[in-house]
Amino acid sequence: MAESQKDSENPLNIDGNNFNSEMYIECLLKCATLRQVMDKEAEVVTQSQYLQSEMQTLVYENYNKFISATETVRKMRSDFQIMQEEMNKLSENINKITTFSSTISENLKESGTTVNRLCNTRQLLDKLQFVFLLPTQLNKAIEENRYMDAVNDYTHAQRVLQKYGSQPSFQSIQTECSEIINDLKKTLRERLLTPDTTASELAESVGLLRQLQESDSSLQDIFLTCAESRLQKHLKSLSSIVDNVDILEWVEKCNNSLLADIGIVITCYHDTFQNKEILPEFADKIMTQVFQLFEEVIKKPENTGTDILIRGLDKFFRKLQAMSEIISSDSVSQKALDVVVQCINHKASMQYQVIQAQFKENLMKVRQSLASKGTESADLKDILSSLQVHLMQKIQASLLDLMAFLQKNLSFGLKPWCGKAVADACWTVISETLINISDMVKSMASLQASNNIPFELLLVLAKLCLEMQENGVTTLHNHLLKLLEESSPGLTVGNNDTSNIMVSLSTAAQVALDSEVVFIGQTAAQMLRVSVLARDWLRAPEPRGPRAVCRRVVETLASADTAASQLFPTSMKPSSDSSRRTIWSRPSSSFSPISRIFSERIEVFSPAGADRAALSNGALKVALKALVECVRLRTFSRHGLQQLQVDVHFLQQRLSCMGNDERLLNALLEDALSSAQIRCVDPQLMEPSIVDIICERG
């Protein structure tokens, strides 16, 4: 802005206001060459010619506009003269019309008064005719069930009858009308007490009785009593079809009959009476019964499908929302929300019950498969994987099924309370399913001996509980969070404490492992107990080989060890070579009672660990401890002691190959042999080489 102002004040600026031509020419001659001066002259001449041409064009245009404006003014002057003449004529005509109108008014003034008097007379005659014909009109309207027309006619004529009722000509009419109206009141009261009366007819009857000056207190009681009777009839009808129709048909009938009538009754009550204190109590009483019927409907097996349940619930909830403005009751509004939450919880309950039933069915199939194939041919890893995958898929499918309650097109799908209810229900499905499965595993483990449940199944269930504890719960929780984020962003699980689930799964796994160990140990112990107690060791022959019971014990323990090796890792390191020495290669002083007192105490029924060695050692302790206790109850001859020596050596050779704790194995076998040696009448053991030969030959 400052630069442009400075340029305009420059005397050398040819376009400025302060231009000095002499200074400009003098400066140009001093600074420019001849060629530049000539070019500048040509430029100035060209610009001058252009400006002159533009000036001529503007002059011509302004001249044409001036001529056009002159013609327009001349034409307007002529038009205004014509309009002035027409306005003068119009003014004259209006004056004539005014004069004629005044003359006509003066001439018709007397006739108008007469016409008004005749019109009033006509109206009075019409009223008198209406009054005289009123009884006939009332009877006709009542016969045609046009009760509203009859009441309107009577109230319209009532003022005339009250004014002229004392005159003899009107007394008979008034008396006849009163009798007709009394009969009409009786008819309307009978209509109120009729069960087939609709809600709209009920409201119409009450309104007509109020117009006929009936007291509000009596009408309120009659209205609510008749309305309740009518609604109770709807309730009975809905209750009778609960077992015959699905939820969609039931909700459709409920919305169109019962809830529609409730809306009409309450609306009419609001419009008719001023006392509204007893209305919420009346609505709560009816709606409580409606909600009870709806709870019965959703529990029917044919209504357990998610799609049909949600569609029926959405229709029911939409109707309740539409009635929320009519029924001014907080308890009804809250109960409507509770119904949706109850449906969600009921669906969740059905989900984990179905999962539990299917899991039991799968366990039965696995049990039959194990019974038919046997331990050696059964792939326990494949069984475990099948059970775990099926369980995870069913739980995830149930969670996805519950997400259908959060659809955006549902009337309650985007409500925060609905999202919270769905989140809590999903977590309930996860927790209740896993806790119920844990309880099932514990129940099966406690009844294992009486129900002949295969020990392999106990191992599979224990491993399943451990896998779900380590990875399954976390996976399901993350999957639930993902589904909630997709269906309702920002929604979280409120009560997601996994400690109870973890403890329940861990406890179930421990109970199953303990039961398996005790079962295998007691099975082998029973074999050894019978073989020791039923034999006469004082008359035992010279040993020729290990007894058959020892082979059966080894086969039983080996079968359990093979099954455990498929599911559980081995954490125990191999024993050193020093522990592989035979029991009888040790000095005889190791068999003394003093050395046994200071030996390490063996806990027989300690909790089983979740690895192969711990399970094998647990069963081994139970079996060999029974052998030790039974040996202490018998007396042995020399050959009986030597036979037990051969059996112990055979057990040591076979059981040490299974990965058992050889220190534990040797300690128990040593205890058994030392107990027999103490109770032997001629305690002479065979040479180790001879025992080896007998075992190999046997």
Summary of the structure (lengths in Angstrom):
residues: 698
radius of gyration: 55.5
end to end distance: 123.5
largest distance: 168.3
contacts: 2109
relative contact order: 0.04
helix: 80%
strand: 0%
